[in-house]
């Protein structure tokens, strides 16, 4: 499993990008220079704002978790019958269906648009051209987005373009 990637911003300036531990080190150095510094950290894939983990997570003892979570799913009997007949049983069939759907190009693109919007909504919601840029973003209009974000801070615009695959 690959480590998640995050971006650390101070105002509209990106200070660092990478694993949370690396961002925490950059943030500690910036705080040593100016204790009043404030940061925003974003997940590079989802565009969601996340808390900066300044201290490393404690190592757990025992076997590593596999990340499997048990939840209840309500389906019609015919759906359960179909799932039960699949190779590996219902759980394996559901995992395959989810992974196939996640790789679908339309889903991947929609997720990228939504992630970029979450990011620009937080970082650029008060900047000139935000509404027009948002319309261009959801219209998958690269040229329109570039035109309406040309006066945005370089790091904010660049992050959005990377998230959209337009960099």
Buried (B, 14 or more C-beta within 10 A) or exposed (E): EEEEBBBBBBBBEBBBBBBBEBBBBBBEEBBEEEEEBEBBBBBBEBBEBBEBBEEEEEEEEEEEEEEEEEEEEEEEEEEEEEBEEBEEEBEEBBEEEEEEEEEEEEEEEEBBBBBBBBBBEBBBEEBEBBEBBBEBBBEBBBEBBBEBBEEBBEBBBBBBBBBBEBE
